């Protein structure tokens, strides 16, 4: 029987029914049926691929765990609040590693300091909220989990907390005050310190070692050859540094003179403590009236043979001055100190009023490149009338005879001739005495930083001189705070001490505390009240000392002390004989400037800058790696910066805890402001948000070199659950508390407070599955897809074609 082929017309109803030979693509997710459901499934698989794992019965292979940052492994550290770790080479070829956890303990494998804590797939971690005791050894244990839940642990070799500074080195060569030929270089040598791993060597032409130094090197060996050095006086010292980074006190400072073969020279100037004009009784004895500073050039030693002085003033010098002497001012304080200062010539008398005195046969050697201070000392006869004046001067350079010790060349000194000392006015016994207040010659210098909680920080040495009229009772002294730090909160107390041994340091049990005080305001004052009697024609040296607060001092904050002697009420003294307030002289002066931080180290800088980005097209609810926010990190030139945490904040109408499956922090390596294969993943946070409009935290160990810049951005991967029209935005405020970015100086280890304002990305909108933002389902399909997932539409179209072909084949097979 012949078979009859029956053709079936496709009716309009068939077109309306899914699965009847015509592929029907609904635009509403809720109406997906049949093939549409398969399409939806394919889309989800394309957006979030699932790896099919082989059977895995073995745990991960353990790698290497290191104490420290980057790829470093340290054995000791000098900070007690933080443990860093990094690890590598953990592998699992069957099911892969899906999670790392880290713990900290006081023995290998223990977690008594920190229990195991998840860090995702990061290979570095940091805990900066610890309080560890000196001598504690901490071990980091890493637990790796593979795709089937099997685990492996590995422990570091440990890091020991060491906060004790090593001993200072003993200097060997060149010897102190040596004169050497430095044309072929200078060999430096010092004793090895047992627990020192390296040394900081400093060489300068000033004994203050103020920046910039001639040399400031960190060395592994205890010797160095430097140069050639030009002829002049140099000062050098060495610090010890142990393996934990603790720095010793400086060694004793040595000086040496580099000499050449040319003829030397001599400079004469007023000494730094030359006495000012003063009122004196006509019976004053041993009265210093001028301080002279001789400075020999570096080429050779200089011999001073004679010196002539000339009297001036209204007094009759022949009758009113009983003696004139020339002394070496051994302590350079500008005053005559019996038993300390050395007599060079005298006593002598003036032959006539306004006459001259020659100090001959001196034969005094001024070493090459060095200085010597001399003073002229008078005693009065008691005959001078009240109101008369007197003094001494060096009229011209020809009044001094000098020659080079090596060359024998005779030369005239240079200087501000004529040089006149302070004028003395004769007063009655009822006239009050006077005080001169200046910065002490051994005042602390700017050697670096102070630490939180540091005690007895010497800030300033003050020298107080009385006139010869009478003894003075000093009762009050006011000091002013200065600098960027807040003295009222950062300094717990300030005190004034008598620097008994005049060394510029507070020595407990030797130096006497005169008064205590505290600042009540930032850049305010402290008034010290005390009762000290200073004999006439005598000097005292006092110290202003700070005790720093134990916490909350911003790194880099600066502190200094100022004294204003002539300001009203700032220095108060009463004459013991006259009972009158004494006059006070002296210009305002500052002490050392100290910066907060670890002693001898200053923290670097980090600046965060927002990089604006325009909003793009709408994204699919399952889109991956959608660019959210961009920011630039710039490290200052002082030291590299270690970034340890970045925390971003979510906003918008979407529910991040449900709609965002992953947040990723990238480095835009090629700077093209688009996600590409060249970009480097810095950190990942799986299921980053626990709530709507919450915060996502990236734990990092990223170092930005000194002076370098990095461009970072945050991307989202969406879960597919976000409703059409919902919005998402990512931002953070650099200055919010707690800080969203945690960073430390890679060299100093000090915390760094980043500078900057608000970083904010564009508003990202979720659109239709098959329609662009602002278009209906019947509009043209123009939905934006991230570059890394641009292949999924082609895969979907291929799947659609396969399904259509299969359905057409089935339909053909049913035809008669």
HELIX and SHEET records of a PDB file:
HELIX    1   1 UNK A   12  UNK A   16  1                                   5    
HELIX    2   2 UNK A   29  UNK A   31  5                                   3    
HELIX    3   3 UNK A   35  UNK A   47  1                                  13    
HELIX    4   4 UNK A  317  UNK A  320  1                                   4    
HELIX    5   5 UNK A  397  UNK A  399  5                                   3    
HELIX    6   6 UNK A  487  UNK A  490  1                                   4    
HELIX    7   7 UNK A  656  UNK A  659  1                                   4    
HELIX    8   8 UNK A  787  UNK A  789  5                                   3    
HELIX    9   9 UNK A  792  UNK A  814  1                                  23    
SHEET    1   A 3 UNK A  64  UNK A  67  0                                        
SHEET    2   A 3 UNK A  83  UNK A  88 -1                                        
SHEET    3   A 3 UNK A 124  UNK A 127 -1                                        
SHEET    1   B 5 UNK A  76  UNK A  77  0                                        
SHEET    2   B 5 UNK A 159  UNK A 161  1                                        
SHEET    3   B 5 UNK A 137  UNK A 146 -1                                        
SHEET    4   B 5 UNK A  97  UNK A 105 -1                                        
SHEET    5   B 5 UNK A 114  UNK A 118 -1                                        
SHEET    1   C 4 UNK A  76  UNK A  77  0                                        
SHEET    2   C 4 UNK A 159  UNK A 161  1                                        
SHEET    3   C 4 UNK A 137  UNK A 146 -1                                        
SHEET    4   C 4 UNK A 151  UNK A 155 -1                                        
SHEET    1   D 3 UNK A 171  UNK A 173  0                                        
SHEET    2   D 3 UNK A 186  UNK A 190 -1                                        
SHEET    3   D 3 UNK A 223  UNK A 226 -1                                        
SHEET    1   E 5 UNK A 178  UNK A 180  0                                        
SHEET    2   E 5 UNK A 254  UNK A 258  1                                        
SHEET    3   E 5 UNK A 233  UNK A 241 -1                                        
SHEET    4   E 5 UNK A 198  UNK A 204 -1                                        
SHEET    5   E 5 UNK A 215  UNK A 219 -1                                        
SHEET    1   F 5 UNK A 266  UNK A 270  0                                        
SHEET    2   F 5 UNK A 287  UNK A 296 -1                                        
SHEET    3   F 5 UNK A 371  UNK A 380 -1                                        
SHEET    4   F 5 UNK A 321  UNK A 328 -1                                        
SHEET    5   F 5 UNK A 342  UNK A 348 -1                                        
SHEET    1   G 5 UNK A 278  UNK A 281  0                                        
SHEET    2   G 5 UNK A 424  UNK A 427  1                                        
SHEET    3   G 5 UNK A 389  UNK A 394 -1                                        
SHEET    4   G 5 UNK A 302  UNK A 312 -1                                        
SHEET    5   G 5 UNK A 356  UNK A 359 -1                                        
SHEET    1   H 4 UNK A 278  UNK A 281  0                                        
SHEET    2   H 4 UNK A 424  UNK A 427  1                                        
SHEET    3   H 4 UNK A 389  UNK A 394 -1                                        
SHEET    4   H 4 UNK A 419  UNK A 420 -1                                        
SHEET    1   I 5 UNK A 278  UNK A 281  0                                        
SHEET    2   I 5 UNK A 424  UNK A 427  1                                        
SHEET    3   I 5 UNK A 389  UNK A 394 -1                                        
SHEET    4   I 5 UNK A 302  UNK A 312 -1                                        
SHEET    5   I 5 UNK A 364  UNK A 366 -1                                        
SHEET    1   J 6 UNK A 278  UNK A 281  0                                        
SHEET    2   J 6 UNK A 424  UNK A 427  1                                        
SHEET    3   J 6 UNK A 389  UNK A 394 -1                                        
SHEET    4   J 6 UNK A 302  UNK A 312 -1                                        
SHEET    5   J 6 UNK A 400  UNK A 404 -1                                        
SHEET    6   J 6 UNK A 410  UNK A 411 -1                                        
SHEET    1   K 6 UNK A 512  UNK A 517  0                                        
SHEET    2   K 6 UNK A 491  UNK A 498 -1                                        
SHEET    3   K 6 UNK A 539  UNK A 548 -1                                        
SHEET    4   K 6 UNK A 457  UNK A 466 -1                                        
SHEET    5   K 6 UNK A 434  UNK A 439 -1                                        
SHEET    6   K 6 UNK A 583  UNK A 585  1                                        
SHEET    1   L 5 UNK A 449  UNK A 450  0                                        
SHEET    2   L 5 UNK A 594  UNK A 596  1                                        
SHEET    3   L 5 UNK A 558  UNK A 563 -1                                        
SHEET    4   L 5 UNK A 472  UNK A 482 -1                                        
SHEET    5   L 5 UNK A 525  UNK A 534 -1                                        
SHEET    1   M 4 UNK A 449  UNK A 450  0                                        
SHEET    2   M 4 UNK A 594  UNK A 596  1                                        
SHEET    3   M 4 UNK A 558  UNK A 563 -1                                        
SHEET    4   M 4 UNK A 589  UNK A 590 -1                                        
SHEET    1   N 5 UNK A 449  UNK A 450  0                                        
SHEET    2   N 5 UNK A 594  UNK A 596  1                                        
SHEET    3   N 5 UNK A 558  UNK A 563 -1                                        
SHEET    4   N 5 UNK A 472  UNK A 482 -1                                        
SHEET    5   N 5 UNK A 571  UNK A 575 -1                                        
SHEET    1   O 6 UNK A 680  UNK A 686  0                                        
SHEET    2   O 6 UNK A 660  UNK A 667 -1                                        
SHEET    3   O 6 UNK A 709  UNK A 718 -1                                        
SHEET    4   O 6 UNK A 626  UNK A 635 -1                                        
SHEET    5   O 6 UNK A 606  UNK A 610 -1                                        
SHEET    6   O 6 UNK A 755  UNK A 756  1                                        
SHEET    1   P 4 UNK A 695  UNK A 704  0                                        
SHEET    2   P 4 UNK A 641  UNK A 651 -1                                        
SHEET    3   P 4 UNK A 727  UNK A 733 -1                                        
SHEET    4   P 4 UNK A 758  UNK A 760 -1                                        
SHEET    1   Q 4 UNK A 695  UNK A 704  0                                        
SHEET    2   Q 4 UNK A 641  UNK A 651 -1                                        
SHEET    3   Q 4 UNK A 741  UNK A 745 -1                                        
SHEET    4   Q 4 UNK A 751  UNK A 752 -1                                        
SHEET    1   R 4 UNK A 695  UNK A 704  0                                        
SHEET    2   R 4 UNK A 641  UNK A 651 -1                                        
SHEET    3   R 4 UNK A 727  UNK A 733 -1                                        
SHEET    4   R 4 UNK A 764  UNK A 765 -1                                        
END                                                                             
